[in-house]
Amino acid sequence: MSRSCCWNFSPGPAVLPEPVLRRAQAALWDLDGSGVGVLEHSHRGPEFMAVFARAEALVRELAAVPDDYDVLFMTGGASSQFFLVPMNFLGGGTADYACTGVWSQKAIAEARRFGTIHVACTSEPAGFTHIPAAADTAWSAAPTYAHFTSNNTIYGTQWRSEPELPADVPLICDASSDIFSRPIDVRRYALIYAGAQKNLGPSGVTLVIVKKDLVARGARDLPTMLSYRTFADHGSMYNTPPTFGIYVIAEVLAWVKELGGLAAMGARNAAKAKLLYDELDRSPLFSGVVRADSRSHMNVTFRSTSPDLDAAFCAEAAALGLLGLAGHRSVGGMRASLYNAMEPAGVAALVEFMREFAARRA
């Protein structure tokens, strides 16, 4: 039975590719003909170790991760990375942060516990409806590192490219809601982290890609499980990792590879977003929230002409199987999350309903 009777626009945990769910369904009962389900295998047994190796190899292949970077599978989501990064690397120094939404604000608040934080740019006065321009950004003279959030799930903004910084400043990125949605030049970064539950797999796994020399420079007096060095030295196996989540990540990445890799995925996501933004730009009832030069390909935020119509739209959409369209509780309106696994047909169905609803209500 296909799930095409409904389309899941949830911001996360989010839609997963149907072929991946089918393979995971079978693996719950029997992993690769072993006679034991993936949830039951020892994380140090050969069956799961093969899964783990495949997941890491696909991360490295798809993103061309160089050998001088570690690929880590951690837990705690991006929220734990907010304090782990400064705890490991700030050392009482100054770090620069770009503030483009709630998750940036939370990262900044955690980092202040460990050193001085310089906010290099912010779009807060404009309600986080755009990415600050280079002309509106002032990096400090010698930051220990610089941090930005590549896609802002709540507000629907996305950096088109990395911030421009001196080559010797380590760049750290929270890529939770757009990782592997488009090509990425890993060498531009010292550390990239992402909760898996939007583009990679289920909640409970955090992917970290980190330069080995950054790990080596990290603080040495930390609790064992709060040190990146622990995960790097033990291949993410110091304790039992989230085995099922890692299995699903491997399957999702194999699916991305089958579709042509990150370049093909980026083109697919851009086309989906264009279809929806074009409708917003022509609609008599709906309008986009974000400035055109900052529009996210992952999270499209929009409104009608009143909160009551917004609520009616979401209710009627849900009745038709267009699910998860309500905007974040802090901003209202609507939000359509178009992560990798959202099929183009789902976006087309949403656009068709928007036109029909506008014809009745505009």
C-alpha positions as CSV (number, residue, x, y, z in Angstrom):
1,M,0.0,0.0,0.0
2,S,1.4,3.4,-1.0
3,R,1.3,6.4,1.4
4,S,0.6,8.8,-1.5
5,C,-2.9,9.3,-0.1
6,C,-1.2,12.0,2.1
7,W,1.7,14.4,2.0
8,N,3.7,15.1,5.1
9,F,5.0,18.7,5.2
10,S,6.1,18.5,8.9
11,P,9.2,20.4,9.8
12,G,10.6,17.5,11.7
13,P,10.6,14.7,12.5
14,A,9.9,14.8,8.8
15,V,9.0,12.7,5.8
16,L,11.3,9.8,4.9
17,P,11.6,8.2,1.5
18,E,9.1,5.5,1.0
19,P,11.6,3.0,-0.3
20,V,13.7,3.6,2.8
21,L,10.7,2.9,5.0
22,R,10.0,-0.3,3.2
23,R,13.6,-1.5,3.6
24,A,13.5,-0.5,7.3
25,Q,10.3,-2.4,7.8
26,A,11.9,-5.6,6.5
27,A,15.1,-5.0,8.5
28,L,13.2,-4.7,11.8
29,W,12.4,-8.4,11.3
30,D,15.6,-9.5,9.6
31,L,18.7,-7.5,8.9
32,D,20.4,-8.5,5.7
33,G,19.4,-12.2,6.0
34,S,21.0,-12.5,9.5
35,G,17.8,-13.8,11.1
36,V,17.9,-11.0,13.7
37,G,16.3,-7.6,13.4
38,V,18.3,-4.4,13.2
39,L,17.0,-3.3,16.6
40,E,18.4,-6.5,18.2
41,H,21.9,-6.7,16.9
42,S,24.9,-5.9,19.1
43,H,26.5,-2.6,18.0
44,R,29.8,-4.4,18.0
45,G,28.7,-7.4,16.0
46,P,29.7,-7.8,12.4
47,E,26.2,-7.3,11.1
48,F,25.8,-3.8,12.6
49,M,29.4,-2.9,12.0
50,A,28.8,-3.4,8.3
51,V,25.8,-1.0,8.6
52,F,27.9,1.5,10.4
53,A,30.7,1.3,7.8
54,R,28.2,1.8,5.0
55,A,26.7,4.9,6.7
56,E,30.1,6.5,7.1
57,A,31.2,5.6,3.6
58,L,28.1,7.1,2.1
59,V,28.5,10.4,4.1
60,R,32.1,10.6,2.9
61,E,31.2,9.7,-0.7
62,L,28.2,12.0,-1.2
63,A,29.8,15.1,0.4
64,A,33.4,14.3,-0.7
65,V,34.5,14.4,3.0
66,P,38.3,14.5,3.0
67,D,40.4,12.0,5.0
68,D,41.4,14.7,7.5
69,Y,37.9,14.9,8.8
70,D,36.1,12.6,11.3
71,V,32.5,11.5,10.7
72,L,30.8,11.1,14.0
73,F,27.4,9.8,15.0
74,M,26.3,11.4,18.2
75,T,23.1,12.0,20.2
76,G,21.5,15.0,21.9
77,G,20.4,16.8,18.7
78,A,21.7,20.2,17.6
79,S,20.7,21.6,21.0
80,S,23.6,19.6,22.6
81,Q,26.0,20.8,20.0
82,F,25.1,24.4,21.0
83,F,27.1,23.9,24.2
84,L,29.5,21.1,23.1
85,V,31.1,23.4,20.5
86,P,32.1,26.2,22.8
87,M,32.8,23.8,25.7
88,N,35.4,22.0,23.5
89,F,36.8,24.9,21.5
90,L,36.1,28.3,22.9
91,G,38.4,28.2,25.9
92,G,37.5,31.6,27.3
93,G,38.1,33.3,24.0
94,T,35.8,35.2,21.6
95,A,33.5,33.5,19.1
96,D,31.5,35.2,16.3
97,Y,27.9,34.2,15.7
98,A,25.5,35.1,13.0
99,C,22.1,35.5,14.5
100,T,19.3,34.5,12.1
101,G,16.6,32.9,14.2
102,V,15.6,31.1,17.4
103,W,18.2,28.3,17.0
104,S,21.0,30.8,16.5
105,Q,19.8,32.6,19.6
106,K,19.8,29.4,21.6
107,A,23.3,28.6,20.3
108,I,24.5,32.0,21.4
109,A,23.0,31.7,24.8
110,E,24.8,28.4,25.5
111,A,28.1,29.7,24.1
112,R,28.1,32.7,26.5
113,R,28.7,30.2,29.3
114,F,32.2,29.5,28.0
115,G,33.6,32.8,26.7
116,T,32.8,36.1,24.9
117,I,30.3,36.1,22.1
118,H,30.4,38.6,19.4
119,V,27.2,38.8,17.3
120,A,28.6,39.6,13.9
121,C,25.2,40.1,12.3
122,T,21.5,39.7,13.0
123,S,18.2,39.9,11.2
124,E,16.2,40.1,14.4
125,P,15.0,43.7,13.9
126,A,13.3,42.6,10.7
127,G,11.7,39.6,12.4
128,F,14.3,37.2,11.0
129,T,12.8,37.5,7.5
130,H,16.2,37.7,5.7
131,I,19.8,36.7,5.8
132,P,22.0,39.6,6.7
133,A,24.1,41.0,3.8
134,A,27.9,41.0,3.9
135,A,27.8,44.8,4.2
136,D,25.7,44.4,7.4
137,T,28.1,41.9,9.0
138,A,31.1,42.8,11.2
139,W,33.3,39.9,12.2
140,S,35.6,40.4,15.1
141,A,39.4,40.8,14.6
142,A,40.5,37.3,15.7
143,P,37.6,35.0,16.6
144,T,38.3,31.5,17.9
145,Y,35.7,30.3,15.5
146,A,32.6,31.7,13.6
147,H,29.2,30.0,13.7
148,F,26.1,30.2,11.6
149,T,22.9,28.3,11.0
150,S,22.6,27.5,7.3
151,N,18.8,27.2,7.2
152,N,16.3,28.7,9.6
153,T,13.4,26.2,10.0
154,I,11.0,28.5,11.8
155,Y,11.3,31.6,9.6
156,G,12.1,30.0,6.2
157,T,15.4,31.7,5.4
158,Q,18.5,30.0,4.1
159,W,22.1,31.1,3.4
160,R,22.8,30.8,-0.3
161,S,26.5,30.3,0.4
162,E,28.8,30.3,3.4
163,P,29.8,33.6,5.1
164,E,33.0,35.1,3.8
165,L,35.7,34.9,6.5
166,P,39.5,34.8,6.6
167,A,40.8,31.4,5.8
168,D,42.3,30.9,9.2
169,V,39.0,31.3,11.1
170,P,37.3,27.9,11.8
171,L,33.8,28.0,10.4
172,I,31.2,26.0,12.3
173,C,27.7,25.3,10.9
174,D,24.4,24.1,12.3
175,A,23.1,22.5,9.1
176,S,20.3,20.5,10.8
177,S,17.5,21.5,8.3
178,D,19.4,21.5,5.0
179,I,22.3,19.1,5.3
180,F,22.7,17.0,2.1
181,S,19.9,18.9,0.4
182,R,22.5,20.4,-2.0
183,P,26.2,20.2,-2.8
184,I,28.5,21.2,0.1
185,D,32.2,22.0,0.1
186,V,33.2,20.4,3.4
187,R,36.7,22.0,3.2
188,R,35.1,25.4,3.8
189,Y,34.2,24.2,7.4
190,A,35.9,23.1,10.5
191,L,32.8,21.5,11.9
192,I,29.3,20.8,10.6
193,Y,26.6,19.3,12.7
194,A,23.0,18.3,12.0
195,G,20.2,16.6,13.8
196,A,19.1,13.8,11.5
197,Q,15.3,14.2,11.7
198,K,14.8,16.5,8.7
199,N,16.9,15.2,5.8
200,L,18.9,12.2,7.1
201,G,16.7,9.9,9.2
202,P,14.8,9.6,12.5
203,S,15.2,11.8,15.5
204,G,17.9,10.6,18.0
205,V,21.0,10.8,15.8
206,T,23.3,13.8,15.3
207,L,25.7,13.7,12.4
208,V,29.0,15.6,13.0
209,I,31.7,16.2,10.4
210,V,34.7,17.7,12.0
211,K,38.3,18.4,11.0
212,K,40.7,16.2,12.9
213,D,43.0,19.0,13.9
214,L,40.1,20.9,15.5
215,V,39.3,17.8,17.6
216,A,43.0,17.6,18.6
217,R,42.9,21.2,19.8
218,G,39.9,20.7,22.0
219,A,39.8,21.0,25.7
220,R,41.1,17.9,27.6
221,D,39.5,18.3,31.0
222,L,35.9,17.6,30.0
223,P,33.6,14.8,31.1
224,T,34.1,11.8,28.8
225,M,30.9,12.0,26.9
226,L,31.1,15.8,26.4
227,S,34.4,15.6,24.4
228,Y,34.5,15.2,20.6
229,R,37.8,13.4,21.2
230,T,36.0,10.5,22.8
231,F,33.8,10.0,19.8
232,A,36.7,10.5,17.3
233,D,39.1,8.2,19.2
234,H,36.5,5.4,19.6
235,G,34.8,5.6,16.2
236,S,31.5,6.8,17.7
237,M,31.5,3.5,19.7
238,Y,32.6,4.5,23.2
239,N,29.1,3.6,24.3
240,T,26.2,2.1,22.4
241,P,25.3,4.4,19.5
242,P,21.7,4.9,18.2
243,T,21.9,1.8,16.0
244,F,18.5,2.0,14.2
245,G,19.0,5.7,13.4
246,I,22.4,5.0,11.9
247,Y,20.8,2.2,9.8
248,V,18.1,4.6,8.5
249,I,20.7,7.2,7.7
250,A,22.6,4.7,5.6
251,E,19.4,3.8,3.7
252,V,18.5,7.5,3.2
253,L,22.0,8.3,1.8
254,A,21.8,5.2,-0.5
255,W,18.5,6.6,-1.8
256,V,20.1,10.0,-2.3
257,K,22.9,8.3,-4.3
258,E,20.4,6.4,-6.4
259,L,18.8,9.7,-7.3
260,G,22.1,11.1,-8.5
261,G,23.8,12.5,-5.4
262,L,23.8,16.0,-3.9
263,A,23.9,17.9,-7.2
264,A,20.7,16.1,-8.4
265,M,19.1,16.6,-5.0
266,G,19.9,20.3,-5.0
267,A,18.3,20.7,-8.4
268,R,15.2,18.7,-7.4
269,N,14.8,20.7,-4.2
270,A,15.2,24.0,-6.1
271,A,12.6,23.0,-8.6
272,K,10.1,22.1,-5.8
273,A,10.7,25.4,-4.0
274,K,10.3,27.4,-7.2
275,L,6.9,25.8,-7.9
276,L,5.6,26.9,-4.5
277,Y,7.3,30.3,-4.5
278,D,6.0,31.1,-8.0
279,E,2.5,30.3,-6.7
280,L,2.9,32.6,-3.7
281,D,4.1,35.4,-6.0
282,R,1.1,35.2,-8.2
283,S,-1.6,34.3,-5.6
284,P,-4.4,36.8,-4.8
285,L,-4.6,35.4,-1.3
286,F,-1.3,34.0,-0.1
287,S,2.1,35.7,0.2
288,G,5.5,34.7,1.2
289,V,7.0,35.9,4.5
290,V,10.7,35.9,3.6
291,R,12.6,38.4,1.4
292,A,13.2,37.0,-2.0
293,D,17.0,36.8,-1.8
294,S,16.8,34.7,1.4
295,R,14.1,32.2,0.6
296,S,14.7,28.7,1.9
297,H,14.4,25.7,-0.4
298,M,13.6,23.6,2.7
299,N,11.0,25.5,4.7
300,V,8.6,27.8,2.8
301,T,6.7,30.2,5.1
302,F,3.6,32.0,3.9
303,R,0.4,33.6,5.1
304,S,-3.1,34.4,3.8
305,T,-4.8,37.7,4.6
306,S,-5.9,36.8,8.1
307,P,-5.2,34.3,11.0
308,D,-8.7,32.9,10.6
309,L,-8.1,32.1,6.9
310,D,-4.8,30.6,7.9
311,A,-6.5,28.3,10.3
312,A,-9.2,27.4,7.8
313,F,-6.6,26.6,5.1
314,C,-4.6,24.3,7.4
315,A,-7.8,22.5,8.5
316,E,-9.0,22.0,5.0
317,A,-5.6,21.0,3.7
318,A,-5.3,18.3,6.5
319,A,-8.7,16.9,5.5
320,L,-7.3,16.4,2.0
321,G,-4.1,14.7,3.3
322,L,-1.8,17.8,3.1
323,L,-0.4,17.5,6.6
324,G,1.8,19.5,8.9
325,L,1.3,22.9,7.3
326,A,0.7,25.1,10.3
327,G,3.5,27.6,11.0
328,H,5.6,27.5,14.1
329,R,3.7,28.5,17.2
330,S,5.9,31.6,17.7
331,V,5.2,33.1,14.2
332,G,1.9,31.6,13.0
333,G,0.9,31.5,9.4
334,M,1.8,28.4,7.3
335,R,5.0,26.5,6.6
336,A,5.6,23.8,4.0
337,S,8.7,21.8,4.6
338,L,10.2,20.5,1.4
339,Y,13.0,18.3,2.6
340,N,14.7,15.8,0.3
341,A,12.1,13.1,0.7
342,M,9.1,15.3,-0.2
343,E,8.1,14.3,-3.6
344,P,7.5,16.9,-6.4
345,A,4.0,15.5,-6.6
346,G,3.3,16.6,-3.1
347,V,4.3,20.2,-3.8
348,A,2.1,20.1,-6.9
349,A,-0.8,18.9,-4.8
350,L,-0.3,21.7,-2.3
351,V,-0.2,24.3,-5.1
352,E,-3.3,23.0,-6.6
353,F,-5.2,23.2,-3.3
354,M,-3.8,26.7,-2.7
355,R,-5.3,27.8,-6.1
356,E,-8.7,26.2,-5.3
357,F,-8.8,27.7,-1.8
358,A,-7.9,31.1,-3.1
359,A,-10.6,31.0,-5.7
360,R,-13.2,30.4,-3.0
361,R,-11.8,32.7,-0.3
362,A,-9.9,35.6,-2.0
